[in-house]
Structure formats: C-alpha cells, structure tokens
Amino acid sequence: MLKRYCDICKVELDKDEEVKEVKLPNKNLEICIGCLEALEQHIETTSDNFKIKTTRYEKDYHNKWEEIC
C-alpha cells in the first residue's frame, strides 16, 4: 500500500482523506483540504494588493503637471 503525503505540510494522509491536485506550470501538487483552504484564504487577502485602479483625471490636469515640472 502506498503512503500519500501533502506536498505543502508533508503530513501523511489517510486513504479515505480527500486530496486535491493543484496544477502549476512546472509541476503538479497534491495537497490536503486544510492546506487548500489556507491557500485560498491567502490568495483572497493578497489579491487586493494587485488590483489595478483606474483614475479619472480632472479637466486641465496636464496644466497642473507642467506646473509641477
């Protein structure tokens, strides 16, 4: 019988414990549900840092930029 381990926390998994496969460009990971939930939580908290915000500029904004320079 083969033993299965989580690729993130390296804990031995039971045969009936659910394992999710995460496909990355260079390798595939098999992770337990606890690590998957922690990974999803981390992505949700850090994804706000990468949002691109559009800024609407006021009329004649280019004149203000010339004044600064």
N, C-alpha and C positions, 0 to 999 in steps of 0.2 A: 504494500500500500504506500502510495506517495504522500509525503507531507507537503502541505501548502503553507506558504508564508506570505504575509502582506509585504509588498515591496517598499512601503514607506516606514511602517513601525516595526517591521521584522518579527511580528508575533505569529506563532503557529496557529493556523486556523483549523477549526473542526471541519469534518467532511460535510456537515449539513449547513455550515455557515456560508452566507451569501458573499460572493466575491465579484467585484465589478472590474471590468477591463477598461483601462484608460489608454487610448492610442495617442502617442506623441509622434512627432515626425521622425525621430531617430530610434525609438523603442516603445514597446508596449508594457504597461504596468498593470499588475493585478493588485488591487487594494481592497481593504475591508470597508465596511459601511461606515465605521467610525471615522476613518481617515478621509473617506469621500465627503462626509458631511463637514468635517473640519476644512477641507479644501474648498468646498463650495462657499462656506462662510468667509474664508479668507479672500476668495475672488470677489464676493459681493462687497466686502468692506474696502478693498483696494481698487475696485473698478471705478469708483468716483474720482480717483486721482487722475485718471486718464481721459476723462470726458473732455471733448473739445467744445468750448463755449464760443458762440458767435457774438460779436459785439457790434452793435449798431452805433455808428458814429454820428455825431451831431452835424448839422449843417455848418459849412465853412470850417470843418475840423482841420483841413490841410493848412489853413492860415495859422492855426494855433501851433501846428508842428513847425512851421517856418519860424515862428516867434521863439520857440524853444532852441532851435538850432542857431 
